[in-house]
Amino acid sequence: MITDAERAAWDRDGYFFARGAVDPGLAAEVEAEVVARIRADPPGRHAGEVAYMSGENYLIYPETGPSPGAVNPEDLVSKVFNCHAEGATRRMSELPQIADRVAGLLGPDVDCFQSQFIFKNPGVIGQPWHQDSYYFKFDKQPQVGVWVALTRATIENGCLWVVPGSHADQEIYEHVPDLRPAANRGYLEIVSQDTSSRTSAVMEPGDVLFFHSYLMHMSTDNVADYRRSAMVYHYGRAGTKALNPESAATLARVNRWIPIRRAA
């Protein structure tokens, strides 16, 4: 399931790496799958829309401030939600080397409820400090985020940064609006907490980061001339319910609850 060292890091720091856990060939296949969908249904067909549905599952969010060197349709995109409902991206979400570790953290009955394919194209800004549980207002906490590097994640192209141990109080901190002009819709940030102990998550294709949903994390701007692509899955306990039933319609747009593991 998970090793003693991984469990110790999870309890102490709120995250751990599984280096090389995913075949880089599958990582490339997932990126190609998402890029192909965007090219078949590009943002240019949906001018003026903050986000648009492509098929039954893909929810595509263009960048507020797109890459200055944009050439292809995917160069205009920030995130794609819920790719995990189909194709190679779903197969990756079910890999034993991912799902078994998540079950070791959450218990035997696990669903993948959301995914985000994240493009970090050259010249675009990062996401400020936040906690995923701020957005996941569910009755069962915490959730597990699984960040799969599809390309290299470097300091230059805007890798993740985390604050080790910031999950320990099980507290959701105040989030305020991200006021940067190029900030994407819904971006909020934590400004009240000390982040001086932050550390970078530099990764190679196929590396996987498992992180607690209360962990403070962010990403920096991409100042490189190459893209940073990542597939981020979010897992929760089966039977999890929204605390605010009135938000069900909104949640249905960004979440797809798919069973991953069940007790024998």
N, C-alpha and C positions, 0 to 999 in steps of 0.2 A: 504494500500500500504506500506508505511513506517511510523513509528511513528515520532513525533516531535523530540524526543530524538535522534533517529537514523539519521534524517536529520541534526540536529545540530552537531552530531559527524562527519558525512560525510563532512560537510562544513568546520569544524574546523580542524579535524585530518586527513581526507582522508580515514577513515575506521570506521566500527562499527561491533560488534558481534551480532549474533542472537543465543543465547545459547540454545541448545536442539531443534533447529528448524527442524532437520531431525531425523526420527526414527532410533535409533542405529541398529535395525534389517535390515533396508534398507541399511545402511552403510556397514554392514557385508555382505549383498548380493552383493553389488557392488564390494567389495574387492574380494569375492569368484569368481565372474564372470571374473574379469580380471586375477586373478591367474590361473583359469582353462584354459583360452586362452593361456597363456604363457606356461603352462605345456603341452598343446597340440601341441605347435609350439615353442619349446624352443630355446634360443640363440645358443645352441650347434649345431643346424642344419644350422646356418648362421655364422659360424666361420669367423672372419676377417671383417665382415660387421659392419660399424659404426651404422647402423640402418637397420631394415628390416620391410617389410609389412607383416602382418598376416591377411588374408582376405582383404576385400575392404577398411577397415577403420583403423584398429589398426596399428600404426607406433611405433615399439618397439625399444627403445634405451637401449642397455646394458650399465652398468657402465664401465667407463674407468678403475677404480680401484675397483673391486667387493668386496663385504663383505668378510672379512677374514674367516668367519665361514660358507661360502656358502655351502648349501647342496642341496636345491631345485632350479629349474630353475629360479624362481622369485627372488632368492637371488642374481642373476647376473644382474638384471634389474634396471635401473635408473628411466625411464619414459616411459609411453605409451600414445601416442597422439590419440585423437579423438575417445575415447571410447563412447563419448556422442552421436554418430551416431546410436547407437543400444542398445537394452537390458535394463537392470536395470539402467545402467548409464545414458541412455537417459531419462528414467522416472524420475530420480532424478533431471536432469537439468530442467525439466518442472514443478516441484513441485510449487504450488502456493506460499508457504512460501519463495521460492527463486525467482521465476520469477516475482511475484507481486512486490517485493522489487526492483528488477532490473528495472522494468518498471517505478517504482516511481522515479528512479534516471535518466533514459535515455529517458523516454517517452514511448508511447504506442506500438510502432513498434520495437520489439527487436528480435535479432537472437543470438543464441549461435554459435560462429564461431570457437572455439577451446576448447579442454579440454586436461588436462594432469593428468593421474593417476601417482602419485609420490610415489615411494618406497624410504624410507630412511632406508636401512638395517643397522644392527649393523656394526660399523667400517667405514662407508663411509662418505665422506666429504660433507659439505653443499654447497649451492650456494651463491656467494658473493653479495654485495649490487648492486641492479639494479632497473630499472623501466620497467614495461611491455610495456609502450608506445614506448620505444626505438626499440622494436622488431615489434610493430604493427604500421607500417607506412601506415596509412589510412587517408582518407580525413575527416572523422568524428571522432573527439576526444571529451572526453576520452572514454575508455571502462571501464567495471566493471569486476573485478576479484572476483570470489566466491570460497572460499577455505573451503571445507567440510572435517572435521576431521573424518576419518574412524576408526582410533585407537586413543589412547591418544597421544597428542603432548606435550612433556615435555622439560624442559631445557636439560635433559640428552640425549634424543633421537633426538635432533636437530629441535626444533620447529622454527617457523618463528619469526623474529624480524622486527619491523617497526620503521620508524622515523615519529612520528606524525607531521602533517602539512607540510611535504615535498612535497606534491602535490600542494601547494597553489600558487606557482609562475607559474604553468602550463608550466614548463621548463623541457626539456629533457637534462640531464647532460651528460658530456662526459663519455663514457664507453670504457675501455681499456681491452685488453685480460687478462684473468685469467691464470696466468703462473704456477699455481700449477701442478705438474706432474700428479696428479690424476683427474684434472679438466675435466669435460665432454665436449664434442665437442660443441662449440658455447657459452661457458660460458664467459661472459664479466663482468667487475666490475667497479663501481664508486669509485674512490679514491680521488676525489677533494672536497667532501662535508663533513661537520661536522655531524657525526652520534652519538654524545655524548648523545643526548636525546632519543636514541633508547629504545624501550620497547618490552618485549616478548609477544608472542601470545600463551599462554598455553591453550590447548583446550582438551575437552573430546569428545568421539565419538558422532557424531550428532551435535556438535557445528559448526556454520558457520561464517566465516569472509567475509564481503563484503569490497572490497578495490578499490580505485581509481587507474587507470593505470599509473598515474604519481607518485604514492607513492613509496618512496624508501623502499625496503624490502630485506631481506636475510634470510638464515637459517644457523645454525651451524652444526658441525659434530655430528654424532650419536655416543656417547661414552657409550650408554647403551647396554644391551644384548637383546633388543627387537626392533622390527621394528616400524617405524612411517609411516603409510599409509595415503594418502590424495587424494581427488578428487578435482581438480581445474578446474573450468569452466571460460571461458572468453566470455562476452556478449558485443555486439555492436548494434548500431542502424541499422535497416534494410536499405538496399540500400547503405551501406558503400562500398567504392571503394579503391583499392590499389593505392597509389600515383605513384608507379612504375609498369606500366602494364607488363614490361618485366619480372617481378618477379612472374608472375601468375603461372607458372609451379611449382616453388618452394613452393609458398603459397598453392597450391592445395594439396601438399603432407602433410602439417601440419594443414590445416584448413578445416573444414566442416561447411558451413553456413546453419544452420537449424532454420527455423522460430519457435519462442517461443511464442511471443505475437503480436497481431495485433489489431489496433483500431477497435472498434465495428462498 
